[in-house]
Amino acid sequence: MIKNIIFMAMVLCWLFQPTISQAIFVNNFEKSDLPTIATGNGQPSSRHTPKPIGTTDAAQGYYEYLPAGYETPGQEYPLLLFIHGLGENGNGDSQLNRVLANGPPKLINNNSWHEDLPFVVLSPQRSSNGCTSSNQIRDFINYALINYDINPTRVYLTGISCGAIGAWNYLGKNTNTQIAAMVPIAGNGKSAYNNAGCDLGKTPIWAFHGDNDGTVDVTGTTTPINKILDCQSPLADVSMVIYPGVGHNSWRRTYDLSAGHDIYHWLLNFRNEDAITVP
């Protein structure tokens, strides 16, 4: 009996230990395809612009962040697409500032964003109930590739809570056709795994969750990640960090890097040479 209890405790510790990705899938990584970033003015918020719905060709209102020197001709930039949570849904116009509540948009707006990061950061707002859909994410990526100087092999996706659920569902439907890597935080990828199975592992995933999350259960991350890791096919870099004692808001410490996990440079380790280009 005691041996069984010890064995179960060991299994639980293995399942829920914070796992840090080592960025093993770095073949063909070349920094030479990253743009040269000009020295910022210490005010990244000055380059953070609301784009209300109807003022662009996008189907959603969004916030746009352009790194310093973006106007320099002949350069392509990595895209970081941030998908917000349910509480930031809005009409894409007068409520667009809700997007600034969390994640990269919050850091940029508070001038806490590292200006040497080369990303164009776009943060679309969902204008109806529920989570951002996989089709919305796909279509917005296509919009960004057409309307911004984006390196199509360096498209990265991240989201929180309902936005992370949307990101997972997007990956379950589109796998590695557009993005190079994904960071979902406090999401649920079970349906995505049911849809795509081991094909999810074609895309590097670094997932984060708190083990005391009462809104989206931690198994929304541990179940799909462990199933991907059990796949026999060759994997990209797939792992997770489970924060002990942390509730639903596991994203603040992740995005501001206070937990010690540099997701931004991890993302830049990856390119997707098989990404489908926009016609």
Number of C-alpha atoms within 10 A of each C-alpha: 6 7 8 9 10 11 12 12 12 11 11 11 11 11 14 18 14 17 17 16 18 11 18 13 16 15 9 11 12 12 9 7 14 16 20 17 18 14 11 14 11 12 15 21 19 14 17 18 14 20 20 21 20 12 12 13 10 19 18 22 27 24 21 17 24 22 24 21 15 22 10 12 8 8 16 21 25 25 26 25 26 28 29 30 26 18 13 21 21 19 17 25 18 11 15 25 18 18 28 18 15 19 23 26 26 20 19 21 20 13 15 16 19 14 20 13 15 24 26 22 22 25 27 29 30 27 20 12 10 14 21 27 18 19 14 16 21 18 14 20 25 18 16 18 17 14 12 14 18 19 17 27 21 26 28 27 25 26 27 28 26 25 27 28 30 30 33 32 27 21 30 23 18 18 20 21 17 25 29 27 28 25 24 29 30 32 29 28 28 21 15 23 23 11 15 16 16 21 20 27 24 20 24 29 24 24 26 26 33 25 24 18 19 11 12 20 18 23 19 17 28 24 15 23 22 15 15 21 17 11 13 8 12 11 19 19 20 26 22 23 23 23 21 14 9 14 18 20 18 23 21 17 14 20 21 19 13 10 13 11 16 13 17 16 11 17 23 23 20 27 26 20 15 13 16 14 12 11 5
